[in-house]
Amino acid sequence: MIPQLIGADWMRPEAKTLPVYDPATGKVIEELPLGGAADVDAAARAAVAAFAGWSKTPVMDRVRLMFRFRDLLERNAEELAALITRHHGKTLDEARGEVRRGIEVVEFACGAPTLLQGRTLRQVASGVDQDLYRFPVGVAAGIPAFNFPVMIPLWMFPIAVVAGNTFVLKPSERTPLGGVRLAELFLEAGFPEGVLNVVHGAAEVVDAILDHPAIAAVSFVGSEKVARHVYERAARNGKRVSAAGGAKNHIVVMPDADMSQAIPAVLNSAFGNAGERCLAGSVAVAVGGGQDALVDALGAAASKMVVGPGDRPGVEIGPLIRDEHRRNVVAFIERGEREGARVVADGRSYLSEPGFFLGPTLLDGVTSDMAVGRQEIFGPVLSVSRVATLDDAIAQANSMSLGNMAAIFTTSGATARRFRERVEAGMVGVNVGVAQPFGFYPFSGWKHSFFGDLHPHGTDAVEFYTRKKMVVSRWP
C-alpha cells in the first residue's frame, strides 16, 4: 500500500484502497489508501506546527535547501521518468520532458531572494516612509491532475514552501507514485518535517481540504467541472484559490503555412501524451484553399504513428490512463460519426490489445455544434473543421466556453498578429503547436479554463503564495 507522509512519518492508514494500474498492461501495480477528513486534519496540523519555525527561517536557508532538492531531482531524473511511464503510460521521452519542465519551476523557485523582495518609498509624506513586505499565507494545499504526476506537483509546492509556507499535497489517485517520490527526495534534501505532507484519497479528501480551517490557499489542476467545484467551495470558506480547468484548443492552419512545419507540430499537439493534456490541439481549423491536402497529409501521417508501451523504443503514443476513460473517448468518436464527421484515421483497431490503448483518430468535417467540436475529449482524437477565412476561424475558437490555448500556423506576420490580438485564449502559439510557457511565466488559461485570479507558476504563483503587509512609519 502506498504510504502517506504526515510530518516526519510515512504512514499506511487502515482504509479502503483503490488500484493503481500500469496502463500498458492493465495490471494492478499498487494499492492506494482512500483517506478521509481525519487524514487531512492530521496533515494540516503537522503543517501548522511546522509553519511556526519554517516561516521564520531565513530566505537564504530556504533557498539552499531548494537548490539541494533541485540537484536531487537532476540526479534522479531518469528514475522519475521511468516511474511516470510505469503508472501513467506516456512515452519515456514525454516523461523526460515532463521532469525537465518540473525542474525548471524548481529553478525558478531558487530565485526567491529576488522574487520575494518588497518595495519601499521614503518621504512619501513629510517625515513618513512607506514599505511593502511579503509574508507567507500559511498552510497551502495542492491537488494536481493525473496527467503530469511529477510536473504539476512541482508547479505547486516548491514556490509555496520557498516563500515560507507549509504544504499539504494530495496527488492524483490515478497517478500517486510521482508525488510520493518527490516527497521522499524533498525530505532527503533536508527540509524540516511537516513542511511538506502527503495525503491520498479521492473526492472526500478533496472536500476535506477545501473545508479545513487551517488551510489558507488551494491550487488545483484538472477538469473544468472539478475546477469550478474547487473554486466555489474553497472560496466560500475564505481561501485563496487557483483552479486550472479544461480546454478545447483550436489550431488554425492558414493556406500559406509551411506544411513541413505545421503537420508534425499539429500531430504532436493532438496525439502527444495520448491527447491527455490541457494544451492538446483538439480542433485543427483548415482555412481557405488546400483543405483536402491538409486532411490527407494529417491522415496519412497519423496512420503511421507507432502505438505501444511507453518504455518501448520508437513508440510515439502510449496508452490512456484507464479503460473507463478510453471507453468515454471511443464514445466521442462514435457520436462524431453519428453527427456527420468522417473518420479519416481510426485508432479503434487497438481496442482488442492488452492495456488501455487507443490509436490516433482523425475526424473530418467537424463543426462547432458537434460534441467532438465543442467538448473536451482528452484523448488521441483530432477534429478537422473547414472555414473560409481567418475571421471565421477566430470566431469558431472564440465561441468555445474554454480558453486555454489557441495556435496558428502561417508565414504572414500580419495574420499572426491579428490572431494573437483577437483570439480569446490565455496561451497562444504562433507556428508552435503546444504553447506551454516556461516556469517563470504564468500558465495563463482564460474563460472557463481557469477559476481564480492568479495562475500556476511564474510570478503569479509568487503573488498567490504571499500576502502583502504595508508599513507606514514616522520617526519624530
N, C-alpha and C positions, 0 to 999 in steps of 0.2 A: 504494500500500500504506500502511496506517495505521501511523504510527511508534510506537515505544516511547520512554519517557523514562528514561534511566539517568544519574543525576547531572545534569549540565547539557546532556547531548547527546540530541537526538532521533535515534533510530536506526531503520533499516529492515532487520531481520535477513533473511538468506537462509534461508527456511523455507517449508514448505508453507503454503498460505493457505486461508482459509475465507471464502466470500462473505458480505457484509453486504447485506441487501435493503432496498428500500423496500416495506413490506408492502402498501401501497395499490396498487402496480402489479405486484409480483412480480419487479421488475427488480433486478439487482445494481448497487449504487451504490459499493461499496468492496470491498477485499480485506484480510482480517485475517491477519497472520502468526501461525502456530501455534508459539509459542515452546516452550521446554523448560526443563530444570533449569539449564542454563548461563545463560539469561536471568534466571531468578530469583536465581541466585547473584550475577550482576553487579549487579542491583538491590539485593540485600541488602547487598553490600559497599559500594555507594555510600551506602546508608542508614546503615551502621555508621560510615563515615568522617564523614558529616555530623553524626551524633549527638554526637560529642565536643564540637563547638562549639555546636550548637543547644541541647543540654540545659543548657548554662551561660548561654545568652542570657537576659538579664533578662526576666521575665514581661511587663513593660510594653512592651518592644520586640517581643515575640512578638505581643502583642495589637494593637499599632499596625499591624503587617503584616496581621493578620486583619481589622482594620477596612478596610484598603485592598482586600483580597480581597473583602470584603462589598460595597464600593462598586462594584468591577468587575462583580460578579455582577448588581447592580442595573442598571448601565448596559448590560449585555449580556443582560438577562433575555429580551427578545423573540427575540434570536438563538438563545439556548439553547432556548427553547420550540419554535421552528421546527425546530431540529436534532433534538429529541426526536421530534416528529411525523414528521419525514422518515424516521428509521430505526427507530422503534418503531411508529408508526401512530396513536397516540391523538390525540384532537382537540386543536386548539390551545388551547382553554380548559382542557382537562385538563392539557396540558403547562405552561401558565402557572401553574396551581395547583401542579404538581409543583415548579417552580422556586421558587415562593414558599415552599413548605414546606421546601425545602432551605436557602434563605436564612435562615429562622427558626432553624435549627440553628447556622448560622454566627454569627448574632447572639447565640445562647446562648453559643457558644464565646468571644465577645468579653468575656464576664463572668468570664474566667479569674482576675483578681486576687481575686475573691471566692470562686470555685469551688475554687481550689487552696489556699485557706488551711488551715492546720493548727489544732491546739489546744494549749493549754498549761495546766498546773496547778502553781502554785508551792506550795512547802511541802507536797508530798504526803507527806513524812515530815520528820523534824527536819533542816532544812538541805538538803533534797532537792527539786529541781524536776523536772517531767516535761513533755516536749514531743513533739508529733506533727508530722512533716514529710511532705509528699507529694513523691515523686520519680517521674520518668518510668520506664516499664518498659523502654524501649529501642527496638528496631525493631518496629513493628506492621505488620500486613498486613490488607487489606480485600478481600473477594470479594463484590461486590454482585450482585443479581439483574438480569435483563434488563428487568423491567417498569417500573422507575423509574431510568433511566440517569443522571440528574443528582441526584435527591433522595437516593438511597441512598448513593452515594459521599460526599455531604455529611453524612450521618449519621455517617460514619466518620472521615475524615482531619482535618477541622478541629478536632475536640475532641482527637484524638490529638496533633496537632502543637502546638497551643497549650499542651498540658500538657508539652511538651518532648521528645516522641518524634519519631522519623522514621518514614517510611511507605512501604510498597510496595502499590500499588493494582493489582488485576487486574480491569479492567472485564469485564462480561459479553461473551462472544464474539459474542453476538447483537446487542448494542447498545453497541458500544465508543466511539462518537463523543462521547458526553456526557462520559465520564471524561477523554478526551484534551483536550477543550476546557476542562474545569475545570483541568487541569494547566497548560495554556497561560496561563490567567488567574492561576493561583497564582504562576507564575514572574513574570508581568507585575507582580504586586503587590509583588515584591521579596524573596520568600523565598529563602534560600540554596540553592544546588544540592545535590541529594541529600536534602533534607528530604522531598520527595515524588518517588517514582519510579513509573513505569507500565510494566507488562509485559502482554503479550497471550498468550492461549492458551486451552486447554480443560483436560481432566482432568489431563494431565501437569503443567501449570503449577500447578494447584491442589495436587496431591500434593507437588510440589517446595516449595511454600510451607509446607505442613503439616510437612514433614520438615526444613526448613532450620534448622540450629542457631542462626543469628543472629537469627531471628525469634521474638520473645517472646510475641506476642499476635496472635490472628486473629479478625477479625469477619466473619461470613458472613450473607447473606440469600438464601434460595432455597427449594427443595422440602424436604419432611421427609426424604426418603431421603438427599439430599446433605448436609443439615444434620447428620444423625446420623453420616454418614461423616466430615465435617469435625471434629465434636466428638470422636469416638472417636480418630481418628488424631492430631489435634493434641494432645489431652490425653495420649495415650501418649508423646508427645515432650516433655511437660512444659510445654506452652504454656497461656496463658490463652485461653479460647475463649468467644465469644458467637455462637451459631448459631441464627438465626431460621429456622423451617421453614414447613410448610404450614398449611392452615386448612380447616375445614368449618363456616363460620359460620351460625348459626341466627338468624333474625329472627322473633320472636314477635309476632303481631298479635292483640290482645285484642278482644272484641266491643265494648268501649267506646272503642276507639281513634278518634281524629279521622282519618277516611279521607282527607280533603283534604290532610292532612299525611303520612299513612302511605304512600299509594300512590306519589307521586313519590319519596319517600325510599327505599322498597324498590326501585323501578325503578333509581334512581341507584346504589344499593348493589350490585345484582346485575349491571347492564349497563354502568356506568361503567368506563372503561378496558378496554372489551370483556370485562369479567369477569376480567381478568388482574391481580388484586391480592389480597394475602393478607387484606385486610379486606372483600372482596366478600361480599355476602349470598348464600349458596348455597341455603339452605332457608328458605322462608317458612312458618312454622308457624301455621296458622289455628286459633284456639281458640274452641270453642263455636259460638254462632249466627252467622249471616252469612257462612259459609264460601263458599257459592256466589257471593254478591255480591262477595266479595273476589277470588275467582278470575276472575270475569267482568271486573271492573274492571282487574285486572292484565293479563289477556289482551288486552283492548281497547286499553289504553294501550301495551303492549309492541308490538303490531302497528303502531302509528302512529309508532314511533321511527324516526328517519332514520339510515340506514346509508350510509357512504361514506368517501371520503378525509378524513383528519383536518384537512386545511387548507381544506376546502370549507365555506363558511358554512352554518350550520344543521344540520350533521351532529352526531348525538348518539353514534354508535357507530362507531369506526374498525375497521380490520382486526385480525386476530390476528397474532402475531409471525411464524409460519411456516406453510406448508401442512401440514407434518408434524403440527404441534400442532393445526391445525384438524381434520385427519383424526381425531386422538385424541378431540377434543371431540365430533365427529359420531358416533364410535363409542359414546360415553357416551349420546347421545340415542337411538341405535338400541337399545342394550341396555336403556335405560329403558323403551322401548316394549315390548320382548320380555318384560320383567319385570312389565308391567301398568300402567305410567304412561300417562296420556292426554296427548297433545300438544295444548295449547290455542293456543299461538303457535309457529309453526315458522320458524326462521331459515335453514333449509337451501335456501331458494329463491335465496340469493345465491352458492351454490357455483359456478355457471357463469360468474360475472363475473371479470374480471381482478383479480389481487390475492388476498389471503388473508381474504376477508370471510365472516362468518357472522352472520346476524341474531339478534336476541333470541329466545330459545326459552323457553317456559313449559311445565313438566310438572306435571300434577295427579295426586293420588292416590299420591304417593311415600311410601314407608315407609323406615325406617332400615335395613332388611335389603337394600334395593336398592342397586346400585352407585352410582346417582346420588344416593342418600340418605346415603351414608356416605363416599364417596371424593371427594377434591379434584378438580374438573374444570378450573378455571382458564380459564373461557371464559364467553360470554354465555348461560348456562343457569341458570334459576331453577326449583327444585323446590318444589312446594307440598305440605305434609303437613298432615293434618287430625287434630286431637286434641280431647278433650272438655274438659280442664281445664288451668289454668296448671301444676299439678304434672306433668301428662303432658308438657307442652311442655318444662319444665326437665329432666325425666328423659331425654327424647329428646336434647336438646342435650348433656347430661352423658354420654350413652352414647358419644359420639364420642371417639376417641383423641386428637383435636386440640382445642385450647382457646384459639384466638387471640382471637376476638371473638364476642360474642352481643349481641343488641339486642332491645328490647321497645317496642311502641307501645301506650300506654294513657293514660287520663286519671286513673287511680287511683294516688295516691301510695303506698298500702299495697301494691298489686300490684307497682309498680315497685321498691319496697324489698325485697319478698320475692324478686323475680327477681334483683336486684343481689346479695343476700346468698347465694343458693343456687346460682346458675349458675356452672359451672366454666370460666370464661374470664378471661383476663387483661385484656381491654378490653371494657367493657360500655357499650352505648348505650341511653339512655332517650329515646325519641322522636327518636333520631338513628340514621340508617341506616349511617353509616360512623364508627365510634368511634375515630378516629385522634387520639392525644394530640399536643399541641403539643410542640415540640422541647425544652422544658425539663422534660418528664416522660418516663419511660421507655416504650418501645414493648414492652408487657408481656405477651407470649404465655405461655400455660400449657401444661402436659402436653407432648405431642409436637410442639407448635408452637414449642417453644424448647428448646435444649440449652445449658446453662450456668447461671450464677448471676446475671450482670449483663447487663441488656438494652440494646438500642441506644438511643442518645441520652439526654438528660436527665442527672440526677445519677448514674444507673447507669453511664453512659459515663465520667464523671469518675473514678468508682471503678475502672472497668475499665482505663483507661489510666494509672493511677497506682498506685504501691505506697507503703506507709506505713513510715516509719522512726521508731522510738521512741527518744528520747534522755532518759536519766535522769542527772541531774547533781548533784554536790555540790561546793561550793567552800569548803574549810576556811578 
